[in-house]
Amino acid sequence: MKKLLGIISAILISQAGYGQERQAPAYPLVTHDPYFSIWSFTDAVNASPAKHWTGTDQSLLGLIKVDGKTYRFLGKEGINYGDVLPASDSEGYKAKVTETDPGKGWEKTTYDDSDWTSAPAPFGDNDQAGTSWKSNDLWYRRSFDLAEVPSGEILLKLHHDDNVKVYINGDMVYECECWNNESEYYEIPDRIRKKLKKKGNVMAVHVRNTAGGQWLDAGIAEKIEPKDKAVAAQQKAVNLSATQTTYTLECGPVDVDLTFTSPLLMDDLDLFARPVSYISVKTTPKDGKSHKVQVYFGASSALASNVPGQLMTAEKSATESLSLLKAGTVEQPVLEKKGDNLRIDWGYMYVAAPEAAGTVQNVSSGTEATEHFISGKVTENSVKEGKQLMLNTVFPEEEITSEKEHLILLGYDDIYSIQYFEQNLRPWWNRDGNNTIRGELDKAYAEYEEVIGKCRDFDRDLHAKAVAAGGEKYAGICEIGYRQSIAAHKLVESPDGELLFLSKENFSNGCINTVDVTYPSAPLYLMYNPKLMEGMLTGIFYYTESGRYDEPFPAHDIGTYPKANGVVYGEPMPVEESGNMIILTAAIARAEGNAGYAKKHWKTLTTWANYLADKGFDPGNQLCTDDFAGHLARNANLSVKAIVALGCYGYLADQLGYKDVAEKYTTMARGMTKKWMDLADAGDHYALTFDDSNTWSQKYNLVWDKVLDLDLFPREVYRKEIAYYLKKQNKYGLPLDNRSDYTKSDWILWTATLADSEAGFKALADPVYDFATQTKDRVPMSDWHFTSSGDVRGFQARSVVGGYFIKLLEEKWKNK
C-alpha cells in the first residue's frame, strides 16, 4: 500500500511540474527598488520569462549542458517583435493629426490631409507625450513606405487611451471601446497584410477620450518566435524565505540548486542599499558518477529599458576579481519620466562573474544567445549597440563528481535615483558621489559567504518568530511580504543629510512618499529598523516645515515617483493623514525608546493634533486610505484613527516631559472613546458610520491602541468586533466592510491582531495565506482582493504588505 501511495504521489508531482506546494502568487528573484525588481510569475522558474513587477518581460535565462544535452533551468525565451513600422518607443516619427471631425473618407489612402498638422508622436496629456492632446477626439494619419512587404504574420502595436478605431489602407484593423496602459499587440488579418504596398500605405486612427488620461501611439510589428531547442528541466522544489528564493531542478543525472539572494538586511544600511543580488547555480550529480557540465546565464538588456524598442549600448570590462558586462539605453533620460507603469531607462545594469580561466562573457542579440550556447559557437565577440540585447556568461565545461557552484552577481547603477524638490539625489550607496558600482560589486563578491550566512540566519530567525507569533501560515505571509515591501522603496539622503526612505505606490497611482501607504507599511520597519521608519516620514515633515505646504494637516504625497517635487493627488485626506503621521511618530518613539524624533517636529505635530481635536472625532464627508471605496461621512474607523492619534500625541508629550499637555490630550482621547462607543454601537458590533447601525466595518485602526498600550478603548470593544467578524468570514478573508466582498489583506492582519487568542488570530489571518497560494492571478502579492473568489481586485507589488508584520511587532514590544 505504501508503495502504491508513493507511485501516486510521484505521478501527482510530475503532473504539477514541481515537488512542493505553491508558496506565493509570484516569486521575488532580484528585488531592490521599484525599478530593479525582477520576479517569476509562475511556480516553476523555467515555465515563463522573468518579469519586472509590472509584468513586462525582463528575461533571465539559465541553461546547462550535461554530457552534451542542453537543459533550460531558468526562464523561458519570450516572443520578440521586430519593427515593420516603428512606434515612437522604437523610433521617433511624425503623423498628420487633427482635433476637428474630418468627415467621411478620412481613413482612405486617397484622402487629402494636407491641411492637417504634422506633429511628433506619441500624442497625450502628460509630459511624456511628443505632442500635447487634451481635447475629446484625435484623428491621426500616418503615411509609410516599405522596403519589403512582409510575408509572415504581422501585428498592430497600439497604446491607446481611450476608445479607438484603427485602419490600414482604408480597411478596419481594430476597434475597441476600452483603453490600455502600455503598447499591446493585435493580429492584423492576412487579407489586410496582402494589401500592403511598397509605396503609399496609410495607417489611420481615431481615438476618443471618455475618462481619465489620453494617449495614442501606433505601429506595425512582426512576431519573431524563439528558437528554444533546450529541454525544460523538471523542477522538484521551490522554497521562499525572507531574503532568498531557492529552486531545485532535475537536469538528467545532475540536479541544479538555483538560489536568488537579495541581502536586504536592515541592520546594515550599506549592505541593505547595495544594488547587487546574488544568483547561485549549484550543480550536483545525483547518481554518484562523473558528468561533463557547462552552465550558461543570460540577462536581457530589458532590465535597463522602459520598452523593448529602445536602442541599447553594451560593453565588457573587468575588475581585479570580476568579469563585467554593462548595458543601458543610448538615450539616458535621467529622471525625465515619472508615473506608475514604467521601467527605468537610465543608468546601467551589470552582470558580473568571478574572473576564471575559461569563463566567457559577451553580448549578443536576444535571438542568438541560446542558439550559440547550444551549438557551441561561444565567442568573445560582442555586440556594442542594438535593441533587445542579451548579456551572456558562459562558464567553462568541467567534469564534476560533487557539488560545483557557479556564481553570478546582478547589479544596477541608477546614477541618480530621486528628484527631491528639484534637486537630483544619488542612491544611498553613493550619496557622496565618491563610490562606484564596480566597487560595490567587488565588495559584494568579497563578502559573499559572510552575507549569505547572515541572510540564512536572519531568514531562520524571522520564520521561527513568525511561527511562534501566529503559526506556519502567518510565517508564510511574512515571507511573501518581506522583499516585496522593501523593493517598493528607494533609500537616499536629503540635501540636509537626512535619511529618506521613499515609497512608490505600485499600480495604485505611482505617487511617491504617500502617507496612507507609509501607514500600513510601517510594522516591518518598526520591527527591524525604526530609522527607516523615520525616513518614511521625514519628507512629509519637510514639505510642511519648509513652507511649501501650508495646510493644517499633512499632504497625501510629495509627487509622482521618482519626482518628489510636491503633492499631486487631487484631494487631501486631512483626518487620515494627520492621524497616520502622529501615530507613526509615536510608534517610532516606542521602537527607539525615546521621543527625540517627535521633539524635532513638535510644532508640526501640535498643529496636526489640534486639527484632529477639532475635526477628527466625527469626520466630514472625505476619503480615507481606502479611497477606492469612495467618500464617507461619519466614518467610525476614521474616528478611531483620530482618537488613537490624540492618545499618541498625549503619549509623546508625556515622553517629552510636557505633563500638562499629556494629561489634556489623553483625557480628551478617553472622553472621545466613550462617545464613540455610544455613537457607533450597533448591538453585537460597531457600525461603519455613526448614523447607520445596519452597517459594519473592520476597525483596524484600533490595533495601535493595543500595540502601543494606550489603554483608550476597553478590551470588550476588541472582543465584540472579533466575534462579529468571525461571522462575516469568506473563504479568502474578511471583507473590508459591508459595502463590498473585497478586502485589504494588510488590514486583515491588523484586525486579526486585535484577537485575544491564537485561534482567533489564525481564523482571520490564515485565509490571507490561502488567497496568496490559491488565487489564479499570478502577480506579486496584491493587497486588494475579493474574499469569495480569490480574484485580485487591483494593486500589486505594493509596500503595504509590510503591514503583515504587525503581529510580530506586537510580540516584540510585548516581550520588551
C-alpha positions in Angstrom: 0.0 0.0 0.0 2.8 2.4 0.9 4.5 1.7 -2.4 1.2 2.4 -4.3 0.8 5.7 -2.5 4.4 6.6 -3.3 3.8 5.9 -7.0 0.6 8.1 -6.9 2.4 10.8 -5.2 5.2 10.7 -7.8 2.7 11.0 -10.6 1.0 14.0 -9.0 4.3 15.7 -8.5 5.2 15.0 -12.1 1.9 16.4 -13.3 2.3 19.5 -11.2 5.8 20.1 -12.6 7.4 20.6 -9.3 7.6 18.8 -5.9 6.4 21.4 -3.5 3.2 23.3 -2.9 2.8 26.8 -4.2 4.1 29.4 -1.7 3.3 32.7 -3.3 1.3 34.3 -6.2 4.7 35.3 -7.7 8.3 34.8 -6.5 10.8 37.5 -5.9 14.1 36.9 -7.7 16.1 40.2 -7.7 14.4 42.9 -5.5 16.0 46.2 -4.6 13.8 49.2 -5.5 10.8 50.0 -7.7 12.9 49.8 -10.9 15.3 47.0 -10.1 12.7 44.3 -9.2 12.5 41.0 -11.1 10.0 38.2 -10.4 8.9 34.8 -11.6 5.1 34.8 -12.2 4.9 31.0 -12.3 5.7 28.3 -9.7 8.3 26.7 -12.0 11.1 29.2 -12.5 11.6 27.9 -16.1 7.9 28.0 -17.1 7.8 31.6 -18.1 10.2 34.6 -18.8 11.3 36.5 -15.7 9.4 39.8 -15.4 9.5 43.2 -13.8 6.9 43.5 -11.1 4.7 45.4 -13.7 4.5 42.3 -15.8 6.9 43.4 -18.6 9.4 40.7 -19.6 12.9 41.2 -18.1 14.4 37.9 -19.2 16.9 35.9 -17.1 17.9 32.7 -18.8 19.8 29.7 -17.4 21.0 26.7 -19.5 23.1 23.7 -18.6 24.8 21.1 -20.8 25.0 17.8 -19.1 27.1 15.3 -21.1 26.2 17.2 -24.3 22.5 17.6 -23.7 21.1 21.1 -23.0 18.5 21.8 -20.3 16.8 25.1 -19.5 16.7 25.6 -15.7 15.8 29.3 -15.6 13.4 31.4 -17.5 11.9 30.9 -20.9 12.6 32.7 -24.1 9.8 35.1 -24.8 8.4 36.2 -28.1 10.4 39.1 -29.7 8.9 41.6 -32.1 10.6 43.3 -35.0 9.5 46.7 -36.4 7.7 46.8 -39.7 6.5 50.4 -38.9 8.1 51.6 -35.7 6.0 53.1 -32.9 7.6 56.0 -31.0 9.1 53.8 -28.3 11.3 52.3 -31.0 11.9 55.3 -33.3 10.7 58.9 -33.4 8.2 59.7 -36.1 5.6 62.3 -37.1 2.0 61.8 -38.1 -0.7 64.1 -39.5 -3.3 64.9 -36.9 -6.5 67.0 -36.4 -8.8 67.5 -33.5 -11.7 68.6 -35.8 -14.0 66.0 -37.3 -12.7 65.5 -40.8 -16.0 63.9 -42.1 -16.3 60.8 -44.2 -13.5 59.1 -46.0 -10.7 60.4 -43.8 -9.3 56.9 -43.4 -8.8 56.3 -47.1 -5.4 56.4 -48.8 -6.8 58.9 -51.3 -7.9 61.4 -48.6 -6.2 64.9 -48.8 -4.7 65.6 -45.4 -2.5 68.5 -46.5 -4.3 70.9 -44.1 -3.7 68.6 -41.1 -0.9 69.3 -38.6 2.3 67.3 -38.8 3.4 66.6 -35.3 5.7 64.2 -33.4 4.3 61.1 -31.7 3.2 60.0 -29.1 0.1 62.1 -28.5 -1.2 62.6 -25.0 -1.9 64.6 -21.9 1.3 64.2 -19.9 5.0 65.2 -20.0 6.0 62.1 -21.9 3.9 63.0 -24.9 5.7 64.2 -28.0 2.6 66.3 -28.8 0.0 67.5 -26.3 -3.5 66.3 -26.9 -6.2 67.3 -24.4 -9.4 67.6 -26.4 -12.1 64.8 -26.7 -11.1 63.5 -30.1 -7.9 63.0 -32.2 -7.7 61.9 -35.8 -4.3 60.5 -36.9 -3.0 59.6 -40.4 0.5 58.2 -41.0 1.8 57.5 -44.5 4.5 55.0 -44.9 6.6 53.0 -47.4 8.1 49.6 -47.0 11.4 48.3 -48.3 9.8 44.8 -48.5 6.2 43.8 -48.0 6.2 41.3 -45.0 5.3 37.8 -46.0 4.6 36.4 -42.5 2.3 37.3 -39.6 2.2 40.9 -38.6 0.6 42.7 -35.7 -0.8 46.1 -34.8 1.3 47.6 -32.0 -1.0 50.0 -30.2 -1.1 52.1 -27.0 -4.4 54.0 -26.7 -6.5 55.8 -24.1 -9.5 55.7 -24.6 -11.8 54.3 -27.4 -10.1 53.6 -30.7 -10.6 52.7 -34.4 -7.6 51.7 -36.5 -7.5 51.4 -40.3 -4.7 50.3 -42.7 -5.2 51.4 -46.3 -8.8 52.1 -45.6 -9.7 48.7 -44.0 -10.6 48.4 -40.3 -7.9 46.6 -38.4 -9.0 47.1 -34.8 -11.8 48.7 -32.9 -12.3 48.8 -29.1 -14.3 50.9 -26.6 -11.6 50.4 -24.0 -8.1 51.6 -23.2 -4.7 50.0 -22.3 -1.8 51.3 -20.2 1.0 50.2 -22.5 1.7 49.0 -26.0 -0.1 45.8 -26.8 -0.1 43.6 -30.0 -3.2 42.8 -32.0 -3.5 40.5 -35.0 -3.7 42.1 -38.5 -5.8 39.9 -40.8 -3.9 38.3 -43.7 -6.2 39.9 -46.2 -5.1 43.3 -45.0 -1.4 42.3 -45.0 -1.7 41.3 -48.6 -2.9 44.8 -49.5 0.3 46.4 -48.2 2.4 48.1 -50.9 6.0 49.2 -51.1 4.8 52.8 -51.6 1.8 54.8 -50.4 0.4 53.0 -47.4 -1.6 54.8 -44.7 -2.4 54.0 -41.1 -5.4 55.9 -39.9 -6.6 56.1 -36.3 -9.4 57.8 -34.4 -9.1 57.9 -30.6 -11.8 59.4 -28.3 -11.2 60.5 -24.8 -14.0 59.3 -22.5 -12.4 59.5 -19.0 -9.1 59.9 -17.3 -5.9 60.0 -19.3 -5.3 60.5 -23.0 -2.8 58.7 -25.3 -2.1 57.5 -28.8 0.9 55.7 -30.3 0.8 53.1 -33.0 3.0 50.9 -35.3 3.2 47.6 -37.0 5.4 44.7 -35.9 6.3 41.2 -36.9 6.5 38.3 -34.5 9.9 36.6 -34.1 9.3 33.2 -32.5 12.0 31.9 -30.1 14.2 29.1 -31.2 14.2 27.2 -27.9 16.0 23.9 -28.5 16.8 23.1 -24.9 14.9 20.6 -22.8 12.9 22.2 -19.9 14.4 20.9 -16.7 12.0 19.3 -14.2 11.5 21.5 -11.1 11.5 19.4 -8.0 11.1 22.0 -5.3 10.8 25.7 -4.5 11.4 27.5 -1.2 10.7 31.1 -0.4 12.3 32.7 2.6 12.6 36.4 3.6 15.8 37.2 1.6 16.1 34.1 -0.7 14.2 32.1 -3.3 15.6 28.7 -4.0 14.7 26.1 -6.6 15.8 22.6 -7.2 15.6 21.3 -10.8 16.5 17.9 -12.3 18.6 18.1 -15.4 19.0 14.5 -16.4 21.6 12.9 -14.0 22.5 16.3 -12.5 20.5 18.4 -10.1 20.7 22.2 -10.1 20.1 24.2 -7.0 19.3 27.8 -8.1 19.3 30.4 -5.4 18.4 34.1 -5.7 19.5 36.2 -2.8 18.8 39.9 -2.3 20.5 40.7 1.0 18.1 43.2 2.4 19.2 43.2 6.0 18.0 46.3 7.7 20.6 46.3 10.5 23.3 47.2 7.9 22.1 50.0 5.7 25.2 50.0 3.5 24.5 46.3 2.6 20.8 47.0 2.5 21.2 49.7 -0.1 23.8 48.0 -2.2 22.1 47.3 -5.5 23.5 43.8 -6.0 21.8 40.4 -5.9 23.5 37.0 -5.9 22.4 34.2 -8.3 24.0 30.9 -7.3 23.8 27.9 -9.6 25.0 24.7 -7.8 25.3 21.5 -9.9 25.4 18.1 -8.2 25.5 14.6 -9.8 22.7 12.6 -8.2 23.9 9.2 -9.4 27.4 9.2 -7.8 29.0 9.3 -11.3 31.1 12.0 -13.0 29.4 14.2 -15.6 30.5 16.9 -18.0 28.7 20.1 -17.1 28.7 23.6 -18.6 26.5 26.4 -17.3 25.2 29.5 -19.2 23.5 32.6 -17.7 21.9 35.4 -19.7 20.3 38.6 -18.7 18.3 40.8 -21.1 19.1 44.4 -21.6 15.4 45.0 -20.9 16.4 45.3 -17.3 17.7 48.8 -18.3 15.0 49.9 -20.7 11.4 51.1 -20.3 10.2 49.5 -23.5 11.8 46.8 -25.8 12.3 49.1 -28.7 14.8 51.4 -27.1 18.3 51.4 -28.5 20.8 49.9 -26.1 24.6 50.2 -25.7 26.8 47.5 -24.1 30.4 46.9 -23.1 32.7 44.5 -21.4 35.2 45.3 -18.7 36.7 43.8 -15.6 37.9 44.5 -12.0 40.7 42.6 -10.2 38.2 39.9 -9.2 35.3 40.1 -11.6 34.5 40.0 -15.3 31.7 42.5 -16.1 29.1 43.2 -18.7 27.3 46.5 -18.7 24.2 47.8 -20.7 22.0 50.8 -20.7 20.0 52.9 -23.1 21.8 55.1 -25.6 19.4 58.0 -24.7 20.0 58.0 -20.9 17.0 60.2 -19.9 18.0 60.5 -16.3 15.0 61.2 -14.1 13.0 62.5 -17.0 10.0 60.1 -16.7 7.5 59.8 -13.9 4.5 57.6 -13.5 3.2 54.2 -12.5 3.6 51.6 -15.2 7.2 52.4 -16.1 10.6 50.7 -16.0 13.9 52.5 -15.7 15.7 53.6 -18.8 18.6 55.4 -17.4 21.7 54.1 -15.6 23.3 50.8 -16.3 22.7 47.1 -15.5 25.8 44.9 -14.7 26.3 41.2 -14.9 29.4 40.0 -13.0 31.1 36.7 -12.7 34.3 35.7 -10.9 37.4 36.0 -13.1 38.3 32.5 -14.0 40.1 30.7 -16.9 37.6 29.6 -19.5 34.7 31.8 -18.4 33.5 33.8 -21.4 31.3 36.9 -21.3 29.8 38.5 -24.4 26.8 40.5 -25.6 24.6 39.2 -28.5 21.1 39.8 -29.9 18.4 38.2 -27.8 17.5 35.7 -30.5 21.1 34.4 -30.9 22.1 33.8 -27.3 20.8 30.3 -26.6 21.5 29.1 -30.1 25.2 30.0 -29.8 25.5 28.2 -26.5 23.6 25.1 -27.6 25.6 24.8 -30.9 28.9 25.5 -29.1 29.6 28.8 -31.0 30.7 30.6 -27.9 32.8 33.6 -28.8 34.5 36.6 -27.1 33.0 38.9 -29.7 30.3 41.3 -28.5 27.5 43.4 -30.0 28.1 47.0 -28.8 24.8 48.5 -29.8 21.3 47.3 -30.7 17.8 46.6 -29.4 16.8 43.7 -27.1 20.3 42.5 -26.3 21.3 39.6 -24.1 24.3 39.8 -21.7 25.8 36.3 -21.7 28.0 34.5 -19.3 29.3 31.0 -20.2 31.2 29.1 -17.6 33.9 26.5 -18.7 32.9 22.9 -19.2 34.0 20.8 -16.3 33.8 17.2 -15.3 32.2 17.1 -11.9 31.8 14.3 -9.3 30.4 16.5 -6.5 28.7 19.9 -5.9 30.1 22.8 -8.0 28.9 26.4 -7.5 28.7 29.0 -10.3 28.1 32.5 -9.0 26.6 35.5 -10.9 26.2 39.0 -9.4 23.5 41.2 -10.9 23.7 44.9 -10.2 22.3 48.3 -11.2 23.7 51.8 -11.1 20.9 54.3 -11.5 23.3 57.2 -11.2 20.6 59.5 -9.7 17.6 57.9 -8.0 15.1 60.6 -6.9 14.4 64.2 -7.7 13.6 65.9 -4.3 12.2 69.3 -4.6 14.0 69.9 -7.9 17.4 68.5 -6.7 18.6 65.2 -8.1 19.7 62.8 -5.3 22.2 59.9 -5.8 21.4 56.5 -4.3 22.3 55.9 -0.7 25.3 53.7 -1.5 26.8 56.5 -3.5 25.3 59.5 -1.7 28.6 61.5 -1.6 29.4 60.7 -5.2 32.7 59.0 -4.4 31.7 55.4 -4.7 31.3 53.3 -7.8 29.2 50.3 -8.8 32.4 48.4 -9.7 33.5 48.9 -6.1 30.1 47.7 -4.8 30.3 44.6 -7.0 33.8 43.8 -5.7 32.7 44.2 -2.1 29.6 42.0 -2.7 31.8 39.3 -4.1 34.4 39.5 -1.4 31.7 39.3 1.3 29.6 36.6 -0.4 30.0 33.8 2.1 29.6 36.2 5.1 26.5 37.8 3.6 24.8 34.5 2.7 25.4 33.3 6.2 23.8 36.4 7.6 20.8 36.1 5.3 20.2 32.5 6.2 20.4 33.3 9.9 18.0 36.1 9.5 15.6 34.1 7.5 15.6 31.3 10.1 15.0 33.7 12.9 12.2 35.5 11.1 10.5 32.2 10.3 10.7 30.9 13.8 9.4 34.1 15.4 6.6 34.3 12.9 5.6 30.7 13.6 5.6 31.4 17.3 3.6 34.5 16.9 0.9 33.2 14.5 1.6 29.8 13.0 3.1 28.4 9.8 0.7 30.2 7.5 1.5 33.5 9.2 5.2 32.9 8.7 4.4 32.3 5.0 2.6 35.6 4.8 5.5 37.5 6.3 8.0 35.8 4.0 5.8 36.8 1.0 5.8 40.4 2.2 9.4 41.0 3.2 11.3 41.6 0.0 8.2 43.0 -1.8 7.7 45.8 0.7 11.3 46.8 0.8 11.6 46.8 -3.0 8.8 49.4 -3.3 11.1 52.0 -1.7 14.3 53.8 -2.5 16.9 54.8 0.1 18.5 58.2 -0.4 19.9 61.1 1.6 18.3 64.5 1.6 20.2 67.7 0.8 20.2 68.3 4.5 21.8 65.0 5.3 18.7 63.2 6.5 17.8 59.6 5.6 14.9 59.4 3.2 13.2 56.0 2.5 10.6 56.9 -0.2 7.9 54.6 -1.3 6.3 54.2 -4.7 2.6 53.5 -5.0 3.0 50.5 -7.3 -0.1 50.0 -9.5 -2.3 52.3 -7.5 -1.3 55.7 -8.9 2.5 55.9 -8.8 2.8 58.6 -6.1 6.0 58.9 -4.1 6.1 59.0 -0.2 2.3 58.6 0.1 1.4 58.9 3.8 -1.5 56.4 3.7 0.8 53.9 2.1 3.5 54.5 4.7 1.0 53.9 7.5 0.1 50.2 6.6 3.8 49.5 5.6 5.1 50.6 9.0 5.2 47.5 11.1 8.0 45.8 9.1 10.3 48.8 9.6 9.4 49.5 13.2 10.3 45.8 13.8 13.7 45.9 12.2 15.0 49.5 11.8 12.9 52.5 13.0 15.5 54.8 11.3 13.9 53.6 8.0 10.5 54.5 9.5 11.8 58.0 10.2 12.9 58.1 6.6 9.4 57.4 5.5 8.1 60.4 7.5 10.8 63.0 7.1 9.9 64.1 3.5 6.3 64.8 4.7 7.5 66.8 7.7 10.0 68.7 5.5 7.2 69.6 3.0 5.2 71.3 5.7 8.1 72.8 7.7 9.7 74.3 4.6 6.6 76.3 4.0 5.9 74.6 0.7 2.7 73.1 2.0 0.7 75.3 4.4 -2.5 73.3 5.2 -3.1 72.4 8.9 -2.8 68.7 8.0 -0.2 66.7 6.2 0.0 66.3 2.4 -1.1 63.0 0.9 2.2 62.6 -1.0 5.1 64.7 -2.3 4.9 63.8 -6.0 4.9 61.1 -8.6 7.7 58.6 -8.4 10.6 59.3 -8.9 9.9 63.1 -8.8 9.2 64.3 -5.2 8.5 67.9 -6.0 5.2 68.4 -4.3 1.8 66.9 -3.8 0.0 65.6 -6.9 -3.1 63.7 -5.5 -6.2 65.6 -6.4 -7.9 65.7 -2.9 -6.5 65.8 0.6 -7.3 63.3 3.3 -7.0 65.5 6.3 -8.1 63.2 9.2 -6.4 60.2 7.6 -3.0 61.8 7.1 -2.9 63.7 10.3 -3.7 60.6 12.3 -1.2 58.5 10.3 1.7 60.9 10.9 1.1 61.3 14.7 0.5 57.6 15.3 3.7 56.6 13.4 5.8 59.2 15.2 4.6 57.7 18.5 5.4 54.2 17.2 9.0 55.5 16.4 9.3 56.7 19.9 8.2 53.3 21.2 10.6 51.5 18.9 13.6 53.7 19.7 12.9 54.1 23.4 12.9 57.9 23.2 10.8 60.7 21.6 13.7 62.6 20.1 12.3 62.4 16.6 9.0 63.8 17.8 10.7 66.7 19.6 12.3 67.8 16.2 8.8 68.1 14.7 6.8 69.0 17.8 5.4 72.3 16.4 4.1 70.5 13.3 2.7 67.6 15.3 0.9 70.0 17.5 -0.8 71.7 14.5 -2.0 68.3 13.3 -3.2 67.2 16.7 -5.2 70.4 17.1 -6.7 69.8 13.7 -7.8 66.3 14.9 -9.1 67.7 18.2 -11.4 70.0 16.2 -12.3 67.8 13.1 -11.3 64.3 13.8 -13.9 62.7 16.1 -16.9 62.9 13.7 -15.3 63.2 10.3 -17.0 65.1 7.5 -17.5 63.6 4.0 -14.0 62.7 2.9 -11.6 60.0 1.7 -9.6 57.7 3.9 -6.8 55.4 3.0 -9.4 53.1 1.5 -10.0 55.8 -1.1 -11.1 53.2 -3.7 -14.3 52.7 -1.6 -15.2 56.4 -2.1 -16.1 59.2 0.2 -17.7 58.6 3.5 -19.0 60.9 6.2 -19.1 60.0 9.9 -16.6 57.1 9.3 -16.3 55.2 12.6 -13.0 53.6 11.8 -11.5 57.0 10.7 -12.8 58.4 14.0 -10.9 55.6 15.8 -7.8 56.8 14.0 -8.3 60.4 15.2 -8.9 59.2 18.8 -5.8 56.9 18.8 -3.7 59.7 17.3 -4.7 62.1 20.0 -3.8 59.4 22.5 -0.4 59.1 20.8 0.1 62.8 21.0 -0.5 62.6 24.7 1.9 59.7 24.9 4.6 61.7 23.1 4.0 64.7 25.3 4.5 62.5 28.4 7.7 61.1 27.0 9.0 64.6 26.4 8.0 65.8 29.9 5.1 68.0 28.8 2.9 66.7 31.6 0.0 69.2 31.3 -0.2 68.6 27.6 -0.1 64.9 28.0 -2.9 65.0 30.5 -5.0 67.3 28.3 -4.8 65.2 25.2 -5.0 61.8 26.9 -8.1 62.9 28.8 -9.6 64.2 25.5 -8.9 60.9 23.7 -10.5 58.9 26.5 -13.6 61.1 26.5 -13.9 60.7 22.8 -13.7 56.9 23.3 -16.8 56.9 25.5 -18.8 59.0 23.0 -17.5 56.8 20.1 -18.8 53.6 21.8 -22.3 55.2 22.1 -22.5 56.6 18.6 -21.0 53.5 16.8 -22.9 51.0 18.9 -24.9 48.5 16.6 -25.7 45.9 19.2 -23.4 43.0 18.6 -20.8 45.1 16.8 -19.8 48.7 16.0 -21.1 50.3 12.8 -19.3 51.6 9.6 -20.8 55.0 10.2 -22.2 56.7 13.2 -25.6 57.2 11.6 -26.3 53.7 10.3 -26.4 50.8 12.7 -27.1 48.4 9.9 -23.5 48.6 8.7 -20.2 47.2 9.8 -16.5 47.6 9.0 -13.1 46.4 10.1 -11.8 48.7 12.9 -8.2 48.0 12.0 -7.1 51.4 13.4 -7.7 50.1 16.9 -4.6 48.0 16.6 -2.3 50.9 17.7 -4.3 51.3 20.9 -3.4 47.7 21.7 0.2 47.6 20.3 1.2 50.9 22.0 -0.6 50.1 25.2 -2.5 53.3 25.1 -5.4 51.8 27.0 -8.0 54.1 25.4 -10.6 51.5 24.3 -11.9 48.8 26.6 -11.0 45.3 25.6 -14.7 44.5 25.3 -14.6 46.6 22.1 -12.0 44.3 20.6 -13.8 41.2 21.7 -17.2 42.3 20.4 -15.7 43.2 17.0 -13.7 40.0 16.6 -16.7 37.8 17.5 -18.8 39.7 14.8 -16.0 39.4 12.2 -15.8 35.7 12.6 -19.4 35.5 11.4 -18.6 37.5 8.2 -15.6 35.5 7.1 -15.4 34.2 3.5 -13.0 31.6 2.0 -10.3 34.1 1.3 -10.7 36.5 4.2 -12.8 39.1 5.9 -14.4 41.8 3.7 -13.3 45.3 4.4 -16.9 46.3 5.3 -20.5 45.7 4.3 -20.2 47.6 1.1 -18.3 45.0 -0.9 -16.9 41.5 -1.0 -13.4 42.8 -1.4 -10.8 43.3 1.3 -7.4 44.6 2.1 -5.1 41.9 3.3 -2.9 44.3 5.3 -5.9 45.4 7.3 -7.0 41.8 7.9 -3.7 41.2 9.7 -4.2 44.3 11.8 -7.7 43.3 12.6 -6.6 39.7 13.5 -4.0 41.2 15.9 -6.9 42.5 18.0 -7.9 38.9 18.8 -7.0 37.8 22.3 -6.4 34.2 21.4 -4.2 32.3 19.0 -7.2 30.6 17.5 -8.9 33.9 16.8 -5.8 35.3 15.1 -5.4 32.3 12.9 -9.0 32.2 12.0 -8.7 35.7 10.5 -5.1 35.6 9.3 -4.9 32.2 7.6 -7.3 32.9 4.8 -4.8 35.6 3.6 -2.2 32.8 3.0 -4.9 30.7 1.3 -5.5 33.6 -1.1 -1.8 34.0 -1.8 -1.4 30.4 -2.7 -4.6 29.8 -4.5 -5.5 32.9 -6.4 -5.5 32.5 -10.2 -3.9 36.0 -10.6 -0.2 35.4 -10.8 1.3 38.7 -9.9 3.4 40.0 -6.9 1.2 39.9 -3.9 -1.9 42.1 -4.3 -3.3 43.7 -1.1 -6.8 44.2 -2.6 -8.8 41.1 -3.5 -12.2 39.6 -3.5 -12.8 37.4 -0.5 -15.2 34.9 -2.1 -13.4 34.2 -5.4 -9.8 35.0 -4.5 -9.6 37.2 -7.6 -7.4 40.3 -7.5 -9.4 43.5 -7.5 -6.3 45.7 -8.1 -2.9 46.8 -6.9 0.3 44.6 -6.9 3.8 44.6 -5.6 3.0 47.4 -3.1 4.9 48.3 0.0 1.8 47.9 2.3 2.5 44.2 2.7 5.0 45.4 5.4 1.8 45.7 7.4 1.7 41.9 7.7 4.4 42.2 10.4 2.0 43.8 12.9 1.6 40.6 14.9 5.4 40.2 15.1 5.8 43.8 16.2 3.2 43.3 18.9 5.0 40.2 20.2 8.4 42.1 20.2 7.1 45.0 22.1 5.0 42.9 24.5 8.1 41.0 25.5 10.4 44.0 25.9 
